[in-house]
């Protein structure tokens, strides 16, 4: 089976895609691309059994309702947006709060941080996938699932901070080495050097690993009372197992 990982940025030059082929007791990195366009991503997801996308798949329901009310001139004056707690429910999704509770990490707010630019691109990609006849369910039940590499790394007891940007290439190299030590069944093929020099590339690989965890039922999914919000806001699938348990 093939899983794809997409480290999605607002522009192609910072977007990476990884193809992991799962067979014979391990996983082989068949392809790793930087500078991925929308067409590259659509084709990759179309080839995959499951694709993990590192980007919010939706916006907070409360935020969408608030903006719609504002457009219509009908914002409730008791919305409490003058207070941090009042704005919090607009800024973060249910899944963001669950990730915070379970890992201590705070995802970027798709409503209030620059990641919103990538999310706009992602919305277009999801529409493109649906247009191609692929099942898209923002809760993760369809072809794609939302992932969060930093949280996955933390759950797997690997370094999850300080490896971004060229200035931290030594930390990135250490992370790649520790990942391979923890998952000796993972073969990066000819792309090992790229994973050690590009955090976008390595995050794409981690996203593909997290997608496999979702395939195996080894990642979180929304409870029945969370399902409605997950289908509109998106749901971050957090691994529930060690890396060793992902070995096919």
NORLIN-V929539 format. One record per pair of residues at least 6 apart in sequence whose C-alpha atoms are under 8 Angstrom apart, sorted by the first residue. I is the first residue (numbers start at 1). J is the second residue. Records with the same first field share a line. If there is no record, write none. Layout:
I = J / J
This chain:
1 = 21 / 22 / 23 / 48 / 49
2 = 19 / 20 / 21 / 22 / 47 / 48 / 49 / 50
3 = 19 / 20 / 21 / 22 / 48 / 49 / 50 / 51 / 52 / 208 / 209 / 211 / 212
4 = 17 / 18 / 19 / 20 / 44 / 45 / 48 / 50 / 51 / 52 / 204 / 207 / 208 / 211
5 = 17 / 18 / 19 / 51 / 52 / 53 / 54 / 203 / 204 / 205 / 206 / 207 / 208 / 209 / 211
6 = 15 / 16 / 17 / 18 / 41 / 51 / 52 / 53 / 54 / 203 / 204 / 207 / 208
7 = 15 / 16 / 17 / 53 / 54 / 55 / 200 / 201 / 203 / 204 / 207
8 = 14 / 15 / 16 / 53 / 54 / 55 / 118 / 122
9 = 15 / 55 / 115 / 117 / 118
10 = 115 / 117 / 118 / 119 / 120 / 121
11 = 118
12 = 34 / 35 / 36 / 37 / 38
13 = 34 / 35 / 36
14 = 34 / 35 / 200
15 = 34 / 35 / 36 / 37 / 200
16 = 32 / 33 / 34 / 35 / 36 / 200 / 201 / 204
17 = 32 / 33 / 34 / 36 / 41 / 44 / 201 / 204 / 205
18 = 29 / 30 / 31 / 32 / 33 / 201 / 204 / 205 / 208
19 = 29 / 30 / 31 / 32 / 44 / 205 / 208
20 = 27 / 28 / 29 / 30 / 31 / 205 / 208 / 209
21 = 27 / 28 / 29 / 30
22 = 28 / 248
23 = 248
24 = 248
25 = 185 / 247 / 248
26 = 185 / 186 / 187 / 247 / 248
27 = 185 / 186 / 187 / 247 / 248
28 = 186 / 187 / 188 / 189
29 = 186 / 187 / 188 / 189 / 191
30 = 188 / 189
31 = 191
32 = 191 / 201
33 = 201
34 = 200 / 201
38 = 125
42 = 125 / 128 / 129
45 = 51 / 143 / 144
46 = 129 / 134
48 = 143
49 = 143
50 = 143 / 144 / 145 / 211 / 212 / 215
51 = 143 / 144 / 145 / 208 / 211
52 = 144 / 145 / 146 / 147 / 207 / 208 / 210 / 211
53 = 144 / 145 / 146 / 147 / 207
54 = 146 / 147 / 148 / 149 / 204 / 207
55 = 115 / 118 / 119 / 122 / 146 / 147 / 148
56 = 110 / 119 / 122 / 146 / 234
57 = 119 / 122 / 123 / 138 / 146 / 233 / 234 / 235
58 = 110 / 119 / 123 / 138 / 232 / 233 / 234
59 = 93 / 110 / 111 / 232 / 233 / 234
60 = 89 / 90 / 91 / 92 / 93 / 94 / 111 / 233
61 = 90 / 93 / 229 / 232 / 233
62 = 89 / 90
63 = 89 / 90 / 91 / 111
66 = 75 / 90
69 = 75
79 = 86
80 = 86 / 87
81 = 87
90 = 111
91 = 109 / 110 / 111 / 112
92 = 109 / 110 / 111
93 = 233
94 = 226 / 229 / 230 / 233
95 = 230 / 233 / 234 / 235 / 236
96 = 106 / 107 / 236
97 = 106
99 = 105 / 106 / 107 / 151 / 236 / 238
100 = 106 / 107
103 = 151 / 154 / 155
105 = 151
108 = 115
109 = 115 / 116
110 = 116 / 119
126 = 136
129 = 135 / 136
130 = 136
134 = 142 / 143
135 = 142 / 143
136 = 142 / 143 / 144
137 = 143 / 144 / 231
138 = 144 / 145 / 146 / 230 / 231 / 232 / 233 / 234 / 235
139 = 145 / 146 / 221 / 222 / 227 / 230 / 231 / 232 / 233 / 234 / 235
140 = 146 / 221 / 234 / 235 / 237
145 = 211 / 214 / 235 / 236 / 237
146 = 234 / 235 / 236 / 237
147 = 207 / 210 / 211 / 236 / 237 / 238
148 = 207 / 236 / 237 / 238
149 = 160 / 203 / 206 / 207 / 210
150 = 160 / 161
151 = 160 / 238
152 = 206 / 210 / 238 / 239
153 = 159 / 160 / 206
154 = 160
155 = 239 / 240 / 242
156 = 241 / 242 / 243
158 = 175 / 178 / 179
159 = 175
162 = 168 / 171
163 = 169 / 170 / 171 / 172 / 175 / 199
164 = 172 / 199
165 = 199
166 = 197 / 198
169 = 196 / 197 / 198
172 = 196 / 197 / 198 / 199
173 = 195 / 196 / 197
176 = 195 / 196 / 202
180 = 186
182 = 243 / 244
183 = 243 / 244
185 = 247
194 = 201 / 202
195 = 201 / 202
196 = 202
210 = 219 / 237 / 238 / 239
212 = 246
213 = 219 / 239 / 240 / 246
214 = 220 / 237 / 239
216 = 246
218 = 239 / 240 / 241
219 = 237 / 238 / 239 / 240 / 241
220 = 236 / 237 / 238 / 239 / 240
221 = 235 / 237
222 = 230 / 235
